[in-house]
């Protein structure tokens, strides 16, 4: 990823380097900007992560901004987007999961097949797909619960990557046979696609619900049974932006950063 981004920044006479957010030796004031990307250890170090981002934001420009990070880091942001018109999978929010609450979710969502996800997390860590009657594992974190949608196993999950509000590229992510998790960690495969115009409009409509345009955004969506797209996630903090599937992303990101720094 970094090599592709570096090529884009080099085109405009800039540079980009990979620095760990938790590096105590990092001099953030020496950089024109800091861009959060693939910080995939933050959910179990949340207070430290947010405190560090606050320090970085005081030393240089942070993208995406700290206020947006605080909002997006907790998946209850999806409720805000739904109130603004985004179409979501039906979701229950359970802050203290118990076996009784887990079993009641099957009734409340009218489904025999549910997915339990952490409200703060990523990469399907501590995620459970359960069918009615299955043993209920311990879930010690606030959770969100959704019906399992078979389209994740057939079509897959669609991702739309936007830079400064403009579509960079899109891809479809499919799970390995016998699994439903689309992440490459579990054998998932990503394929670049030329998205249908209506699908792009659906993804862009999610961004349009925000008050300000983020530097980067990944809109993850899943098709419903009627052919429309439902929002899975609006990733504004730690997403992998799939540069292999969108080789122009380095140039687009560099140009967007330069424009913001000049503003």
Residue pairs with C-beta under 8 A, 6 or more apart in sequence:
1 37
1 38
1 240
1 241
1 243
2 16
2 17
2 18
4 243
4 244
4 247
4 249
4 250
5 16
5 243
5 249
5 250
5 253
5 254
6 15
6 16
6 250
7 250
7 251
8 248
8 249
8 250
8 251
8 252
8 253
8 254
9 15
9 16
9 250
9 253
9 254
11 250
11 251
11 254
12 251
12 254
12 255
12 258
14 254
14 257
14 258
16 35
16 254
19 26
19 34
20 26
21 36
21 39
21 42
21 49
21 52
21 53
21 56
22 41
22 45
22 48
22 52
28 34
28 55
28 56
28 59
28 60
29 59
29 60
31 60
32 60
32 61
32 257
32 261
33 60
33 61
33 62
33 63
33 257
33 260
33 261
34 56
34 60
34 61
34 62
34 63
35 63
35 215
35 216
35 253
35 257
36 53
36 62
36 63
36 64
36 69
36 237
36 238
37 238
37 239
37 240
37 241
38 238
38 239
38 240
39 49
39 237
39 238
40 122
40 123
40 238
42 49
42 73
42 237
42 238
43 118
43 120
43 121
43 122
43 125
46 73
46 120
50 69
50 70
50 73
53 62
53 66
53 69
54 66
56 62
57 65
57 66
61 260
61 261
62 69
63 214
63 215
63 216
63 257
63 260
64 72
64 214
64 215
64 216
64 236
64 237
68 212
68 214
68 236
69 236
69 237
71 77
71 80
72 234
72 235
72 236
72 237
73 120
73 237
74 119
74 120
75 117
75 118
75 119
75 120
75 144
75 233
76 93
76 119
77 234
78 86
78 88
78 91
78 144
78 231
78 233
78 234
79 93
81 88
81 206
81 209
81 231
81 234
82 88
84 209
85 205
85 209
86 205
86 206
86 209
86 231
87 224
87 228
87 229
87 230
87 231
88 230
88 231
89 146
89 147
89 149
89 222
89 230
89 231
89 232
90 109
90 146
90 147
91 144
91 145
91 146
92 105
92 108
92 109
92 144
92 145
92 146
93 119
93 142
93 143
93 144
94 101
94 102
94 105
94 142
94 143
94 144
94 145
95 119
95 142
95 143
96 142
97 116
97 139
97 140
97 141
97 142
97 143
99 136
102 116
102 130
102 136
102 139
102 145
103 136
105 114
105 145
106 112
106 114
106 132
109 145
109 146
109 147
110 147
111 147
111 148
112 131
112 132
113 129
113 130
113 131
113 132
113 147
113 148
114 129
114 130
114 131
114 145
114 146
114 147
114 148
115 127
115 128
115 129
115 130
115 145
115 146
115 147
115 148
115 180
116 127
116 128
116 129
116 130
116 139
116 143
116 144
116 145
117 124
117 127
117 143
117 144
117 145
117 146
118 125
118 126
118 127
118 141
118 142
118 143
118 144
119 141
119 142
119 143
119 144
120 141
120 142
121 127
121 141
122 238
123 183
123 185
124 181
124 183
124 185
124 186
126 139
126 141
127 181
128 137
128 139
129 148
129 180
130 136
148 180
149 222
149 224
149 230
151 222
151 223
151 224
151 225
152 175
152 180
152 182
152 222
153 175
153 180
155 172
155 223
156 172
156 173
156 174
156 175
156 182
157 172
157 173
157 174
157 182
157 220
157 221
157 222
157 232
158 170
158 171
158 172
158 173
158 193
158 195
158 199
158 203
158 220
158 221
158 222
158 223
158 229
159 170
159 171
159 172
159 173
159 218
159 219
159 220
159 221
159 242
160 167
160 170
160 195
160 199
160 200
160 203
160 204
160 218
160 219
160 221
161 167
161 168
161 169
161 170
161 171
161 216
161 217
161 218
161 241
161 242
161 246
161 249
162 168
162 203
162 204
162 207
162 214
162 216
162 217
162 218
162 219
163 215
163 216
163 249
163 252
163 253
163 256
164 213
164 215
164 216
164 252
164 256
164 259
164 260
165 207
165 213
166 252
167 195
167 200
167 203
167 204
168 241
168 246
168 248
168 249
168 252
169 192
169 242
169 245
169 246
169 248
169 249
170 192
170 193
170 194
170 195
170 199
170 200
170 203
171 190
171 191
171 192
171 193
171 242
171 245
171 246
172 190
172 191
172 193
173 182
173 183
173 188
173 189
173 190
173 191
174 182
174 188
174 189
174 191
175 181
175 182
175 186
175 187
175 188
176 186
176 187
176 188
176 189
179 186
179 187
179 188
181 188
182 188
184 190
190 242
190 244
190 245
191 245
192 245
192 246
195 203
199 221
199 229
202 221
202 228
202 229
203 219
203 221
203 229
206 219
206 231
206 234
207 213
207 214
207 217
207 219
207 234
214 236
215 253
215 256
215 257
215 260
216 236
216 239
216 241
216 253
216 256
217 234
217 235
217 236
218 233
218 234
218 235
218 239
218 240
218 241
219 231
219 233
219 234
219 235
220 231
220 232
220 233
220 234
220 235
221 229
221 230
221 231
221 232
222 229
222 230
222 232
223 229
223 230
224 230
241 249
243 249
243 250
